[in-house]
Amino acid sequence: MNFKGFNQKDFDTFTIEGLEERMKAIQERIQPKFRIIGEALTSELSVKTGNEMFLHIAKHARRTVNPPKDTWLAIAANKRGYKQHPHFQIGLFDDHVFIWLAYIYELPQKEEYAKIFLENLNQIKAAIPNHYMISFNHMQKDAKKVAETDLQQTLERFRNVKKAEFLIGQHIQASDPILENGDQFMALAEQTFETLLPLYQLSLNSR
């Protein structure tokens, strides 16, 4: 089955009041699309990384009152979970889609990942386009362009601050027509992950 694209109704999901109501919409509108996207990209990443990769779709199971502000899929080299591992993400807020290589605060090896990134800073700078975005907190919308970020300072903070995170990739605004074209979006996602693979491979070298 081919991915047909995202539409405004998908983004409107995050205006629905109530946890149960919003979760029902996420499950019906967005998660089937995540399944199609995720299965294709998981197969692709398994080949490109040389490791078996596994798809995880956010369940938001810990939520009891507040409805989620975003939702996502994650692809990691671990069948049981992804938060404690470097992982690839695609997800939605109410106004954009994000495509990330994500290192979040649950990682037990944060310092080791930061160290190897800092040791290869010039290689990373050469590999990552200036228009790519960096986020410091996966729970917030805020992100900065690589060109506007001091990458060394960012990675030092990621190393030194327990809750600091490092997510790098792309934002696509909800109004961008590429989101309505499934083939074009999948090509963009594949290209983004391909660009980020050198960082991911550095992660494997730090183990």
URWOWO-V332633 format. One record per pair of residues at least 4 apart in sequence whose ideal C-beta (glycine too) atoms are under 6 Angstrom apart, sorted by the first residue. I is the first residue (numbers start at 1). J is the second residue. Records with the same first field share a line. If there is no record, write none. Layout:
I: J ; J
This chain:
1: 36
2: 182
3: 36 ; 37 ; 182 ; 186
4: 182
5: 179 ; 180 ; 181 ; 182
6: 10 ; 179
8: 12
10: 29 ; 30
11: 94 ; 174
13: 25 ; 26 ; 29
14: 94
16: 21 ; 22 ; 25
19: 67
22: 67
25: 29
26: 30 ; 71
27: 31
30: 71
31: 57
34: 38 ; 57 ; 73
38: 42 ; 55 ; 73
41: 45
42: 53 ; 55 ; 75
45: 49 ; 53 ; 75
46: 52 ; 53
51: 77
53: 75 ; 77
54: 79
55: 75
56: 74 ; 82
57: 73
58: 71 ; 72
60: 68
70: 91 ; 93
71: 91
72: 89 ; 91
73: 90
74: 82 ; 87 ; 89
75: 88
76: 82 ; 85 ; 87
78: 85
82: 87
83: 106
84: 106 ; 107 ; 108
86: 103 ; 200 ; 203
87: 102
88: 101 ; 193
89: 100 ; 102
90: 99
91: 98
92: 97
93: 141
95: 174
96: 171 ; 173 ; 174
97: 172
98: 171
99: 169 ; 170 ; 189 ; 192
100: 167 ; 169
101: 168 ; 169 ; 196 ; 199
102: 167
103: 107 ; 113 ; 166
104: 138 ; 165
105: 163 ; 165
109: 113
111: 159
112: 206
113: 203 ; 206
114: 155 ; 158 ; 159
116: 202 ; 206
117: 155
118: 155
120: 124 ; 202
121: 152
127: 198
128: 132 ; 146
130: 146 ; 147
132: 146 ; 170
133: 143 ; 171
134: 144 ; 149 ; 168
135: 143 ; 167
136: 165
137: 165
138: 165 ; 167
144: 148 ; 149
149: 154
157: 161 ; 164
158: 164 ; 166
169: 192
170: 192
172: 176 ; 179
178: 184 ; 185
179: 185
